[in-house]
Amino acid sequence: MTLPAPVVFAVDDDASVLKAVARLLRSSGLAVTTFSSPREFLDGYDRQAHGCVILDVQMPGLSGLELQNALAADGTGLPIIFLTGKGDIPMTAKAMKRGAVDFLTKPVDERDLLEAVRSAIAKDSISWQARREVAEIKSRLATLTPRELEVLGHVVSGKLNKQTAAELGTVEQTIKVHRGRVMEKLNVESVAELVRIAERGGIKVPS
Amino acid sequence: MLLPEEARASYANDRRAYLGDLQTRSMDPDHDVFGRRKDGSKVPLEIRLSAVGTAKGTLVLASIADITARRRSEREMAEQRNELAHLSRVTMMGELSGSMAHELNQPLTAILSNAQAALRYLSHESTDLDEVRGILKDIVDEDKRAGEVIGRLRLLFKKGEVQFQPLNVNEAIEDVLKLLHSDLVNHNVVVDGDLAESLPDVHGDRVQFQQVLINLIINGCDAMANTQSSKRRLSVRTESANGDGVRIAVGDRGCGIAPDRMESVFEPFVTTKSKGMGLGLAVCRTIITAHGGRLWAENNPDAAGACFVFTLPTQKKAIA
């Protein structure tokens, strides 16, 4: 998959600041999409995009830090640059620990902002590929029937067809058919590959 | 002659008016009457006229008192009250300094990014002049916004004469909400404003009014520190209080006030906060009383939380 052009998502509840920061980024040739609240952003951003997020820490409703959590739960992994009026150290530490790439204090100088954005985008170029693969795997996994998912779980945990059949109360031949369908749907050739893909797609191995 | 020259004619009129309508009444407290000392200086007087029916017809008993001393002590009390109000206001503003800085920081941020964007656009080969014009216009607006923030702050820090004048309550409230915006966001508090349209102006000092309001709003935020953050709502309501001027209510969603503490919260040095002297509400009450209004606490009837209500008269009724 080829890397699309990067987009900067800017989120700030202060319309004037949002507009100004977006202008600055656009004037240096970046594509920017703006949102006036964390909620609006979560509802509307392109989950397949490549780029980064610039977030004001202090916003009504969801705080910047809460949005960071929501994004992590979303699995998008877009790098986040925080903008803050008064960056206290505990807050900065918390944000950085959860994977913020930068923490800038307002008013922010263009050099600092653009540098932070560039390095965030560079970082995302690497993770975007991985993210797309996971998304791709997940969409393929979503095509499996519940029974196929069950069989996949057993295969991944290293069970033989015979064991699986016994545990699922059916015959070995049926399991073989399911397994063939799973491999076909997930577009894999070997069990090793199947295990790798299932793991990346977040399939839990039954104990 | 005991009367200052310039007042003789009008006082004669007053006397005639009284004789035309003989009733015992006390002097209008806002009506200043002066006499003249031997050295020609003026002396504030209080005059009481009582109509006394006698067999020889109605007689008028007049008592005239020199109220120089009373006026002085009233003035001194007002000065002390204002001194205390100012002190308490400055302390309160000190606690808010972080949020105030933030309110200034926002326009500064917008100005810097706008200006740097404009410089970049100007260095492009084909400059989009419309874009640059738009940017400059925004810079002007943001600069004014910063100026307004400073103006509001300066007003609140100033230790000036208390000025009683017609005051648009809703406007003053909106000003305060702008000033406190980031403090409210920091506390995760959403304000539900319910400001009645076409309210009459009240008679009061804008700065002291805002001081009371800021105090009540901060208290409301503090009272909701343990409220689930999605439920932290502060209601600010204004309405016309029939015959009682304008009523302003600030309600929180905290845990309310115990019934036996409804009054004691207004006593000085009574506080539930770890920092703070417990003067805030005491000073608020002093201010509102001096305005001829009332300030009291109640619990919300419909839901959890307390509500602080005060009234302000539309007419001059103040004692300052």
Interface residues (C-beta under 8 A of the other chain):
Chain A: D13 D14 S16 V17 K19 A20 V21 R23 L24 R26 S27 S28 Q58 M59 P60 S63 G85 K86 K106 P107 V108 D109 E110 L113
Chain B: G98 A101 H102 N105 Q106 P107 L108 T109 A110 I111 L112 S113 N114 Q116 A117 A118 R120 Y121 H124 E131 I135 D138 D141 E142 R145 S182 L184 V185 N186 N188 V190
